[in-house]
Amino acid sequence: MNDSVFVIFIVFGVIWILMGIAGVIALLKMEGQEIRFGKIGLIVAIPIIIPFIITLAYAAIKGTF
């Protein structure tokens, strides 16, 4: 199968993730709230981010991209 399709899909997904992060930051700044990351933020973010990193590292090592 053509690998460029997967690259386009991943780039598109990364763009949407970045747009979502920017949207949340803009929403918080609009309401005048301070943007800070505490222990609770890490507890939520780490289980979400770690599987993505492991999956991408595994795919890069196995050469499935």
Backbone as JSON Lines, residues from 0, in Angstrom:
{"i":0,"aa":"M","n":[0.84,-1.18,0.0],"ca":[0.0,0.0,0.0],"c":[0.89,1.24,0.0]}
{"i":1,"aa":"N","n":[0.36,2.31,-0.5],"ca":[1.12,3.55,-0.64],"c":[1.29,4.23,0.73]}
{"i":2,"aa":"D","n":[2.54,4.45,1.14],"ca":[2.81,5.04,2.44],"c":[2.44,6.51,2.52]}
{"i":3,"aa":"S","n":[2.38,7.2,1.4],"ca":[2.07,8.63,1.43],"c":[0.66,8.88,1.96]}
{"i":4,"aa":"V","n":[-0.23,7.93,1.79],"ca":[-1.59,8.08,2.32],"c":[-1.55,8.13,3.84]}
{"i":5,"aa":"F","n":[-0.75,7.29,4.45],"ca":[-0.65,7.28,5.9],"c":[0.02,8.56,6.41]}
{"i":6,"aa":"V","n":[0.99,9.05,5.71],"ca":[1.66,10.29,6.11],"c":[0.68,11.45,6.06]}
{"i":7,"aa":"I","n":[-0.11,11.52,5.0],"ca":[-1.11,12.58,4.87],"c":[-2.12,12.47,6.01]}
{"i":8,"aa":"F","n":[-2.56,11.27,6.33],"ca":[-3.52,11.06,7.41],"c":[-2.95,11.52,8.75]}
{"i":9,"aa":"I","n":[-1.7,11.16,9.02],"ca":[-1.07,11.53,10.29],"c":[-0.87,13.05,10.36]}
{"i":10,"aa":"V","n":[-0.42,13.66,9.28],"ca":[-0.23,15.11,9.27],"c":[-1.56,15.82,9.48]}
{"i":11,"aa":"F","n":[-2.6,15.33,8.83],"ca":[-3.92,15.92,9.0],"c":[-4.38,15.81,10.46]}
{"i":12,"aa":"G","n":[-4.15,14.66,11.07],"ca":[-4.52,14.48,12.47],"c":[-3.74,15.39,13.39]}
{"i":13,"aa":"V","n":[-2.45,15.57,13.14],"ca":[-1.63,16.46,13.96],"c":[-2.11,17.9,13.83]}
{"i":14,"aa":"I","n":[-2.47,18.3,12.62],"ca":[-3.0,19.66,12.42],"c":[-4.27,19.86,13.23]}
{"i":15,"aa":"W","n":[-5.17,18.89,13.23],"ca":[-6.41,19.0,14.01],"c":[-6.13,19.03,15.5]}
{"i":16,"aa":"I","n":[-5.17,18.26,15.96],"ca":[-4.82,18.3,17.39],"c":[-4.29,19.67,17.77]}
{"i":17,"aa":"L","n":[-3.4,20.22,16.95],"ca":[-2.85,21.56,17.23],"c":[-3.94,22.62,17.2]}
{"i":18,"aa":"M","n":[-4.88,22.51,16.26],"ca":[-5.99,23.47,16.21],"c":[-6.86,23.36,17.47]}
{"i":19,"aa":"G","n":[-7.07,22.14,17.96],"ca":[-7.85,21.96,19.18],"c":[-7.16,22.56,20.38]}
{"i":20,"aa":"I","n":[-5.85,22.36,20.49],"ca":[-5.09,22.94,21.59],"c":[-5.14,24.47,21.53]}
{"i":21,"aa":"A","n":[-4.97,25.01,20.34],"ca":[-5.02,26.47,20.18],"c":[-6.41,27.0,20.53]}
{"i":22,"aa":"G","n":[-7.45,26.26,20.18],"ca":[-8.81,26.68,20.5],"c":[-9.07,26.71,21.99]}
{"i":23,"aa":"V","n":[-8.59,25.69,22.71],"ca":[-8.78,25.65,24.16],"c":[-8.01,26.8,24.81]}
{"i":24,"aa":"I","n":[-6.78,27.04,24.35],"ca":[-6.0,28.14,24.91],"c":[-6.68,29.48,24.64]}
{"i":25,"aa":"A","n":[-7.18,29.66,23.42],"ca":[-7.87,30.92,23.08],"c":[-9.12,31.09,23.93]}
{"i":26,"aa":"L","n":[-9.86,30.02,24.16],"ca":[-11.07,30.1,24.99],"c":[-10.73,30.47,26.42]}
{"i":27,"aa":"L","n":[-9.68,29.88,26.97],"ca":[-9.29,30.2,28.34],"c":[-8.8,31.64,28.44]}
{"i":28,"aa":"K","n":[-8.02,32.09,27.47],"ca":[-7.5,33.46,27.51],"c":[-8.63,34.47,27.33]}
{"i":29,"aa":"M","n":[-9.65,34.13,26.55],"ca":[-10.77,35.04,26.31],"c":[-11.55,35.28,27.59]}
{"i":30,"aa":"E","n":[-11.66,34.26,28.43],"ca":[-12.39,34.4,29.67],"c":[-11.53,34.95,30.79]}
{"i":31,"aa":"G","n":[-10.27,35.27,30.5],"ca":[-9.39,35.87,31.48],"c":[-8.8,34.89,32.48]}
{"i":32,"aa":"Q","n":[-8.9,33.6,32.2],"ca":[-8.34,32.62,33.12],"c":[-6.85,32.44,32.86]}
{"i":33,"aa":"E","n":[-6.15,32.15,33.93],"ca":[-4.71,31.89,33.82],"c":[-4.5,30.47,33.3]}
{"i":34,"aa":"I","n":[-3.6,30.31,32.34],"ca":[-3.3,28.99,31.81],"c":[-2.14,28.41,32.6]}
{"i":35,"aa":"R","n":[-2.4,27.32,33.3],"ca":[-1.37,26.67,34.09],"c":[-1.63,25.17,34.08]}
{"i":36,"aa":"F","n":[-0.57,24.42,34.25],"ca":[-0.67,22.97,34.26],"c":[-0.2,22.47,35.62]}
{"i":37,"aa":"G","n":[-1.11,21.83,36.34],"ca":[-0.78,21.31,37.65],"c":[-0.71,19.8,37.64]}
{"i":38,"aa":"K","n":[-0.79,19.24,38.83],"ca":[-0.71,17.79,38.97],"c":[-1.89,17.1,38.28]}
{"i":39,"aa":"I","n":[-3.07,17.67,38.41],"ca":[-4.26,17.06,37.8],"c":[-4.14,17.07,36.29]}
{"i":40,"aa":"G","n":[-3.6,18.12,35.72],"ca":[-3.4,18.19,34.27],"c":[-2.46,17.11,33.78]}
{"i":41,"aa":"L","n":[-1.42,16.85,34.54],"ca":[-0.49,15.78,34.17],"c":[-1.12,14.41,34.3]}
{"i":42,"aa":"I","n":[-1.95,14.23,35.33],"ca":[-2.62,12.95,35.51],"c":[-3.54,12.66,34.33]}
{"i":43,"aa":"V","n":[-4.14,13.69,33.77],"ca":[-5.03,13.52,32.61],"c":[-4.21,13.37,31.33]}
{"i":44,"aa":"A","n":[-3.18,14.18,31.15],"ca":[-2.45,14.23,29.89],"c":[-1.52,13.03,29.67]}
{"i":45,"aa":"I","n":[-0.87,12.58,30.7],"ca":[0.13,11.51,30.53],"c":[-0.48,10.21,30.0]}
{"i":46,"aa":"P","n":[-1.62,9.73,30.53],"ca":[-2.19,8.5,29.96],"c":[-2.69,8.66,28.53]}
{"i":47,"aa":"I","n":[-2.92,9.87,28.1],"ca":[-3.35,10.1,26.72],"c":[-2.14,10.15,25.8]}
{"i":48,"aa":"I","n":[-1.08,10.79,26.22],"ca":[0.08,11.02,25.35],"c":[0.98,9.79,25.26]}
{"i":49,"aa":"I","n":[1.19,9.08,26.36],"ca":[2.12,7.94,26.39],"c":[1.76,6.86,25.36]}
{"i":50,"aa":"P","n":[0.49,6.43,25.24],"ca":[0.19,5.42,24.21],"c":[0.48,5.88,22.79]}
{"i":51,"aa":"F","n":[0.24,7.16,22.5],"ca":[0.57,7.7,21.18],"c":[2.07,7.6,20.91]}
{"i":52,"aa":"I","n":[2.87,7.98,21.89],"ca":[4.32,7.94,21.72],"c":[4.81,6.51,21.55]}
{"i":53,"aa":"I","n":[4.28,5.6,22.35],"ca":[4.68,4.19,22.24],"c":[4.29,3.62,20.88]}
{"i":54,"aa":"T","n":[3.08,3.92,20.44],"ca":[2.62,3.41,19.15],"c":[3.45,3.95,18.0]}
{"i":55,"aa":"L","n":[3.73,5.25,18.01],"ca":[4.53,5.83,16.93],"c":[5.96,5.3,16.95]}
{"i":56,"aa":"A","n":[6.52,5.11,18.15],"ca":[7.88,4.57,18.24],"c":[7.91,3.13,17.74]}
{"i":57,"aa":"Y","n":[6.92,2.34,18.09],"ca":[6.85,0.95,17.63],"c":[6.73,0.9,16.1]}
{"i":58,"aa":"A","n":[5.87,1.75,15.56],"ca":[5.7,1.77,14.09],"c":[6.97,2.23,13.4]}
{"i":59,"aa":"A","n":[7.69,3.17,14.0],"ca":[8.92,3.65,13.39],"c":[10.0,2.57,13.42]}
{"i":60,"aa":"I","n":[10.06,1.82,14.51],"ca":[11.06,0.76,14.63],"c":[10.74,-0.4,13.69]}
{"i":61,"aa":"K","n":[9.48,-0.76,13.59],"ca":[9.08,-1.87,12.73],"c":[9.05,-1.47,11.25]}
{"i":62,"aa":"G","n":[9.04,-0.17,10.97],"ca":[9.05,0.29,9.58],"c":[7.7,0.2,8.89]}
{"i":63,"aa":"T","n":[6.63,0.37,9.62],"ca":[5.3,0.29,9.0],"c":[4.86,1.6,8.39]}
{"i":64,"aa":"F","n":[5.63,2.65,8.59],"ca":[5.26,3.94,7.99],"c":[5.74,3.99,6.58]}
